[in-house]
Amino acid sequence: MKTIEDVLTRMDQIVAECKAQQSRIGYFAILYRQVTRRVRDGILAREFEDNARMEVLDVLFAKRFIDAYDSWKHGIKPSESWRLAFEASKNSGNLVLQHLFLGINAHINLDLGIAASETMLGKDLGGIQGDFNKINSLLAELVDGVKANISTVSPIFGWLIPLAKGRDEMLLNFSIQLARDGAWKYAGEYHADLDKDFQIQDRDRNISKLAQKLISPGKFLAFIVKIVAFAEWKSVSRTMDQLDILASHS
């Protein structure tokens, strides 16, 4: 894959596969395809500080998810963060937002810093911080839009979110803001360290612990998750279609 259009072609294929196989990996794939479309449109509208560089970043970033997905499908172990997200997709007891956050956890907390460093190979990483923040903001806006309208597919969670008054992410032990801040810090650590393999393995070990917390949030939260999951839509393909609508209108 060399262009953002190549990425979108592959993302379309993954979304179609997930629908056909009723795979909950499709929840993240739907959201991420929409992020990629937004980045493409932003590049065409010349919204970024360096639009050509943003395409390079987007392709490298997307390739990490796509490679992890392809590895897992072929029985090859991806990073532990992605393995946990993919394995969790088999569990119908996890919430739609849990599946989304598991994908975001692996992709933002691990993949984005690596992709940013690879984009700025041999250059000062600080030069890309503005566009790095923009791609993060796009993802956060889409997630906020989905959460605001999640009641369609998750009636009880939709009812809980207004009551949580901005603390809804605590219900699932995950904060996108913390992920964004941590991703930039890690990008700097990865960029400066000559031992890239160690950096990836060490970071993956820490991020997979966050994934474990997302999957097993403790007795009280697990009880709430069970109640919320009871009322969620059971059809994966139907839920994917609705998420696509929610994300495209965010």
C-alpha positions as CSV (number, residue, x, y, z in Angstrom):
1,M,0.0,0.0,0.0
2,K,1.4,3.3,-1.1
3,T,-1.5,5.7,-1.2
4,I,-4.5,6.5,1.0
5,E,-6.8,5.2,-1.7
6,D,-4.9,1.8,-1.5
7,V,-5.7,1.9,2.3
8,L,-9.4,2.6,1.7
9,T,-9.6,-0.2,-0.8
10,R,-8.2,-2.7,1.7
11,M,-10.4,-1.3,4.5
12,D,-13.5,-1.8,2.3
13,Q,-12.4,-5.5,1.9
14,I,-11.9,-5.9,5.7
15,V,-15.3,-4.4,6.4
16,A,-16.9,-6.7,3.9
17,E,-15.1,-9.7,5.4
18,C,-16.2,-8.8,8.9
19,K,-19.8,-8.4,7.8
20,A,-19.9,-11.7,5.9
21,Q,-18.3,-13.5,8.9
22,Q,-20.3,-11.6,11.6
23,S,-16.9,-10.5,13.1
24,R,-16.9,-7.8,15.8
25,I,-13.5,-6.6,14.5
26,G,-15.8,-4.8,12.0
27,Y,-16.8,-2.3,14.7
28,F,-13.3,-0.8,14.8
29,A,-12.8,-1.3,11.1
30,I,-16.0,0.8,10.3
31,L,-14.8,3.6,12.6
32,Y,-11.2,3.5,11.3
33,R,-12.3,3.5,7.7
34,Q,-14.3,6.7,8.4
35,V,-11.2,8.3,10.0
36,T,-9.2,7.4,6.9
37,R,-11.8,9.0,4.7
38,R,-11.7,12.1,6.8
39,V,-7.9,12.3,6.5
40,R,-8.1,11.8,2.7
41,D,-10.7,14.6,2.4
42,G,-8.5,16.8,4.7
43,I,-5.5,16.2,2.4
44,L,-7.5,17.1,-0.7
45,A,-8.7,20.3,1.1
46,R,-5.1,20.9,2.1
47,E,-6.0,21.1,5.8
48,F,-2.8,19.8,7.3
49,E,0.6,21.4,7.8
50,D,2.2,19.0,5.3
51,N,-0.4,17.2,3.3
52,A,2.0,14.9,1.4
53,R,3.6,13.9,4.7
54,M,0.1,13.3,6.2
55,E,-0.6,10.7,3.5
56,V,2.7,9.0,4.3
57,L,1.7,8.9,8.0
58,D,-1.8,7.7,7.3
59,V,-0.5,4.8,5.1
60,L,2.1,3.7,7.7
61,F,-0.4,4.0,10.5
62,A,-3.1,2.1,8.7
63,K,-0.7,-0.6,7.6
64,R,0.0,-1.5,11.2
65,F,-3.7,-2.4,11.8
66,I,-4.1,-4.1,8.4
67,D,-0.9,-6.2,8.9
68,A,-2.0,-7.2,12.4
69,Y,-5.4,-8.2,11.1
70,D,-3.9,-10.2,8.2
71,S,-1.4,-11.9,10.6
72,W,-4.2,-12.9,13.0
73,K,-6.4,-14.2,10.1
74,H,-3.5,-16.4,9.0
75,G,-2.7,-17.8,12.4
76,I,0.4,-15.6,12.9
77,K,0.6,-13.8,16.3
78,P,0.4,-10.0,16.0
79,S,1.3,-7.7,18.8
80,E,-0.3,-8.8,22.1
81,S,-2.4,-5.6,22.2
82,W,-4.0,-6.5,18.9
83,R,-4.2,-10.2,19.7
84,L,-6.3,-9.4,22.8
85,A,-8.6,-7.1,20.7
86,F,-9.0,-9.7,18.0
87,E,-9.7,-12.5,20.5
88,A,-12.2,-10.4,22.4
89,S,-14.1,-9.9,19.2
90,K,-15.3,-13.5,19.5
91,N,-17.1,-12.7,22.8
92,S,-20.7,-11.6,22.4
93,G,-20.7,-10.5,26.0
94,N,-18.4,-7.5,25.3
95,L,-20.0,-4.2,24.5
96,V,-19.8,-2.4,21.2
97,L,-17.8,0.4,22.9
98,Q,-15.5,-2.2,24.5
99,H,-14.6,-3.5,21.0
100,L,-14.1,0.0,19.7
101,F,-11.8,1.0,22.6
102,L,-9.8,-2.2,22.3
103,G,-9.0,-1.4,18.7
104,I,-8.3,2.3,19.6
105,N,-6.1,1.1,22.5
106,A,-3.8,-0.9,20.3
107,H,-3.8,1.5,17.4
108,I,-3.3,4.8,19.2
109,N,-1.3,3.7,22.2
110,L,1.0,1.4,20.2
111,D,0.8,2.0,16.5
112,L,0.5,5.7,16.1
113,G,3.8,6.6,17.8
114,I,5.7,4.1,15.7
115,A,4.1,5.4,12.5
116,A,4.9,9.0,13.4
117,S,8.5,8.1,14.0
118,E,8.8,6.1,10.8
119,T,7.3,9.1,8.9
120,M,9.9,11.4,10.4
121,L,12.9,9.0,9.9
122,G,16.1,10.9,10.3
123,K,14.2,14.1,11.1
124,D,13.1,16.0,14.1
125,L,9.9,14.4,15.4
126,G,8.6,17.7,16.7
127,G,7.9,18.8,13.2
128,I,4.9,16.4,12.9
129,Q,3.3,17.1,16.3
130,G,0.6,19.5,14.8
131,D,-0.6,16.9,12.3
132,F,-0.2,14.1,14.8
133,N,-2.7,15.9,17.1
134,K,-5.0,16.5,14.1
135,I,-5.3,12.8,13.3
136,N,-6.0,12.1,17.0
137,S,-8.6,14.8,17.1
138,L,-10.4,13.3,14.1
139,L,-10.6,10.0,15.8
140,A,-11.8,11.5,19.1
141,E,-14.5,13.5,17.3
142,L,-15.8,10.4,15.6
143,V,-15.8,8.4,18.8
144,D,-17.7,11.3,20.6
145,G,-20.2,11.3,17.8
146,V,-20.7,7.5,18.0
147,K,-21.0,7.7,21.8
148,A,-23.6,10.6,21.6
149,N,-25.8,8.4,19.4
150,I,-24.9,4.9,20.8
151,S,-28.5,4.5,22.2
152,T,-29.5,3.2,18.7
153,V,-27.5,0.0,19.1
154,S,-27.0,0.1,22.9
155,P,-30.1,1.5,24.6
156,I,-28.9,1.2,28.2
157,F,-25.5,2.7,27.5
158,G,-27.1,5.5,25.7
159,W,-29.2,6.1,28.8
160,L,-26.1,5.9,31.1
161,I,-23.9,8.4,29.2
162,P,-25.8,11.6,30.1
163,L,-25.9,10.4,33.7
164,A,-22.1,10.0,33.7
165,K,-21.7,13.7,32.8
166,G,-18.4,13.3,30.9
167,R,-17.1,10.5,33.0
168,D,-18.6,7.8,30.8
169,E,-15.1,6.5,29.8
170,M,-14.5,5.6,33.4
171,L,-17.3,3.0,33.0
172,L,-14.9,1.1,30.7
173,N,-11.5,1.9,32.2
174,F,-10.4,3.8,29.1
175,S,-9.6,7.5,28.3
176,I,-9.0,8.6,24.8
177,Q,-7.4,11.8,26.1
178,L,-4.8,9.8,28.1
179,A,-4.2,7.6,25.1
180,R,-3.5,10.6,22.9
181,D,-1.1,12.2,25.4
182,G,0.7,8.9,26.0
183,A,1.0,8.2,22.3
184,W,3.0,11.4,21.7
185,K,5.2,10.7,24.7
186,Y,5.9,7.2,23.4
187,A,6.5,8.5,19.8
188,G,9.4,10.5,21.3
189,E,10.8,7.6,23.3
190,Y,10.6,5.3,20.2
191,H,12.1,7.9,17.9
192,A,15.1,8.5,20.2
193,D,15.9,4.8,21.0
194,L,18.1,2.8,18.6
195,D,16.7,-0.5,20.0
196,K,13.3,-0.3,18.2
197,D,12.4,-3.9,18.9
198,F,12.8,-3.4,22.7
199,Q,10.7,-0.2,22.5
200,I,7.9,-2.1,20.7
201,Q,7.9,-5.1,23.0
202,D,8.0,-3.0,26.2
203,R,5.2,-0.7,25.0
204,D,3.1,-3.6,23.8
205,R,3.5,-5.3,27.2
206,N,2.1,-2.2,29.0
207,I,-0.6,-1.5,26.5
208,S,-1.8,-5.1,26.6
209,K,-2.3,-4.6,30.4
210,L,-4.8,-1.8,29.5
211,A,-6.5,-4.1,27.1
212,Q,-6.9,-6.7,29.9
213,K,-8.5,-4.0,32.1
214,L,-10.9,-3.2,29.2
215,I,-11.9,-6.8,28.8
216,S,-12.1,-7.5,32.6
217,P,-13.1,-4.3,34.3
218,G,-13.7,-5.7,37.8
219,K,-16.8,-7.1,39.5
220,F,-18.9,-4.0,39.7
221,L,-18.2,-2.7,36.2
222,A,-18.5,-6.3,34.8
223,F,-22.0,-6.4,36.3
224,I,-23.0,-3.1,34.6
225,V,-21.4,-4.4,31.3
226,K,-23.5,-7.5,31.5
227,I,-26.8,-5.5,31.9
228,V,-25.8,-3.1,29.1
229,A,-24.8,-6.0,26.8
230,F,-28.2,-7.7,27.3
231,A,-30.0,-4.9,25.5
232,E,-27.4,-4.3,22.7
233,W,-28.2,-5.4,19.1
234,K,-27.1,-8.9,18.5
235,S,-26.6,-8.8,14.7
236,V,-23.0,-7.8,14.0
237,S,-23.6,-6.7,10.4
238,R,-26.6,-4.6,11.4
239,T,-24.6,-3.0,14.2
240,M,-21.8,-2.3,11.7
241,D,-24.2,-0.6,9.3
242,Q,-25.5,1.6,12.1
243,L,-22.0,2.5,13.3
244,D,-21.2,3.5,9.8
245,I,-24.2,5.9,9.7
246,L,-23.3,7.3,13.2
247,A,-19.6,7.8,12.2
248,S,-20.4,9.4,8.9
249,H,-22.6,12.0,10.5
250,S,-20.2,12.8,13.4
